[in-house]
Amino acid sequence: MNTYSCISKVLRSGIIVGSLLFAVSYTSVADAAQGCGHGWHRNGYGGCVLNHPGPNSTPAPYHPGCWRNAWGQLRCY
């Protein structure tokens, strides 16, 4: 077994993983508020509207700021 080839594989893998981590660290993080602030989001026309659970929704126990909509899906601010 060639020692040089084992070291080069480890070095190459380290460089690839390091490059991926570097690239991921510079990507943007999605902002759920979309620049409108906590409890608000942008509508289809670019205006800011209040997050509203909608009709037939109920508060979700053990999930502060969340509710279950009419179809039972968990939604949070």
Secondary structure, DSSP 8 states (H G I E B T S, - for coil): --HHHHHHHHHHHHHHHHHHHHHHHTS----TTTTS-TTEEE-TTS-EEE----TT-EE-TT-TTEEE-TT--EEE-
